[in-house]
Amino acid sequence: MIRTPRLRLVPLPAADHLRLARGLRPRSVAAPADFPGGADPVPGWLHERHGIRASRDPAAARWLLRAILLRDGTMAGHIGFHDVPDPRIPAFADATFEGDVPQVGGPAAELGYTVFPPHRRRGYATEAASALVAWALGDEHLAGVVATTAEGNEASRRVLTSAGLEVIGRCRDQDGEKELVWWRPGA
Ligand SMILES: CC(C)(COP(=O)(O)OP(=O)(O)OC[C@H]1O[C@@H](n2cnc3c(N)ncnc32)[C@H](O)[C@@H]1OP(=O)(O)O)[C@@H](O)C(=O)NCCC(=O)NCCS
């Protein structure tokens, strides 16, 4: 578990990833009654991939989606990496990528996060992302952290900047919308 002054970032068990893939509330934490209630932008296939990964290798769960818990145990959102660290980074390999691909001499991890609407604009995403990135970069084998975010997503841009990532290029998502590609190298 990762602790910050106001939050706990708690890995979810395989069963909860698989529940999320079916649009159901996780059981191991106090998720909001209306979860996901339109507040979960993570596609079902990604939750399912996490569930399969975590059931094969429970130690992998620390890299996958974690619940963001407030002091009273309420789940305020989730944060994690899209997969366990991998030297193949989808954003850099994307045919629409424009920019300077960094020399990546090892596995990297792609960050994603959501804070549920009632809990936004209180600095939780900034606090959680900064802590998770610092935790990840504490792994000497990790070459870096990557993220993509829509150009117009001002809140997410600020979160990533606070977590020490920088824009290194641009690509387009599945719907053809422009995205910024962010990167922070490991030590
Ligand atoms: C992006 C998101 C996670 C931000 O969560 P949050 O907890 O509200 O973020 P924070 O409170 O830490 O705010 C971060 C910064 O963005 C600013 N901000 C927050 N919401 C904003 C908004 N709607 N418009 C402009 N700025 C905003 C804050 O003032 C803060 O600025 P600062 O760094 O200058 O202090 C949240 O809006 C969300 O879940 N959005 C939907 C999912 C998403 O876009 N995920 C990111 C995909 S990569």
The ligand as an ORCA input file, in Angstrom:
! r2SCAN-3c Opt
* xyz 0 1
  C      -8.126     14.668    -14.328
  C      -8.654     14.377    -12.930
  C      -8.112     13.022    -12.488
  C      -8.178     15.473    -11.975
  O      -8.552     15.099    -10.659
  P      -8.559     16.155     -9.441
  O      -8.414     15.389     -8.178
  O      -9.741     17.036     -9.591
  O      -7.213     16.989     -9.742
  P      -6.512     17.984     -8.720
  O      -7.483     18.470     -7.716
  O      -5.255     17.322     -8.245
  O      -6.169     19.219     -9.667
  C      -5.011     19.258    -10.485
  C      -4.843     20.642    -11.086
  O      -5.832     20.811    -12.112
  C      -6.674     21.921    -11.807
  N      -8.002     21.523    -12.189
  C      -8.783     20.578    -11.646
  N      -9.927     20.469    -12.334
  C      -9.860     21.369    -13.329
  C     -10.723     21.718    -14.395
  N     -11.921     21.113    -14.539
  N     -10.338     22.691    -15.254
  C      -9.128     23.288    -15.133
  N      -8.239     22.989    -14.137
  C      -8.617     22.039    -13.264
  C      -6.533     22.132    -10.307
  O      -6.824     23.462     -9.958
  C      -5.083     21.779    -10.097
  O      -4.281     22.864    -10.531
  P      -2.854     23.213     -9.860
  O      -1.936     22.050    -10.162
  O      -2.436     24.455    -10.546
  O      -3.112     23.356     -8.392
  C     -10.217     14.337    -12.895
  O     -10.699     15.534    -13.437
  C     -10.799     13.165    -13.661
  O     -10.948     12.070    -13.117
  N     -11.133     13.361    -14.953
  C     -11.689     12.278    -15.776
  C     -10.659     11.189    -16.069
  C      -9.393     11.736    -16.689
  O      -9.418     12.682    -17.478
  N      -8.283     11.085    -16.359
  C      -6.976     11.415    -16.896
  C      -6.705     10.622    -18.088
  S      -4.926     10.574    -18.398
*
